[in-house]
């Protein structure tokens, strides 16, 4: 009564079709016959898929560009734990070179706690160097390197810079408010906040993941307010780049399944 289903059997019903980005005719032909379209990538990539003609019944599953960041509550970590926490943040920031929507860019730390923002930035610099040995970095384009050099130069005037000798990683500290513009390629911005509620002002529909370090008795209260403000996921540090369900507030595979009923 048990039937085995092999991968070979499944792939007999699968075809992989590739067309270049400038082949508009093929893209439109595929779009017209699709029952489900998945758009995954940056704003331009997503809009290119959405603009193509489709059947009225076609479902669109969109994973567009979003922003993720870290929040550390005061007194949630001790001086003995800071290097371990910093390593986890560095790991989250180094996977995918911060090109994933779940990669952190800004690290907020609540003031008046055991750890200052500068102390965290210094520890992050050690963590980034350790992770670099574990996850080597591919060469950057001249444009990417120039962007990193320019942002480092800016923070030499307005804050503190902790960086590798090359452009492998950067940790930039300042008292600026709000979310820093993403620079990508292992560039982290550390910013102090007066209270956790300050972070809620920075959350909108473009917010995806918060890597949260907070005491257990405060966790649910903050999470409730943050998710109500619009963030999709809240994880422990070191787990921001784990792909789980739901994703972006949805169970994506539901769009690939046709549910029927017999009454």
Protein Blocks (a to p, Z undefined) as FASTA:
>chain_A
ZZcddfklmmmmgccddddfklmmlmmmmmmmpcbdcdeddfklmmmmmmpccdfklccd
ddddddddddddehkbcfklmmmmmmmmmmmmmggnlmafkbcfbdcddehilbdfklmm
mmmmmmmmmmmmmmccddddfklmmmmmmmmmmmmmmmccdddfblmbccdddfbecjdd
debjoiacddddfbfklmmmmgcfkbcbdcddddfklmmmmmmmmmmnopabdcdehilm
pccddeehiafklmmpccdddZZ
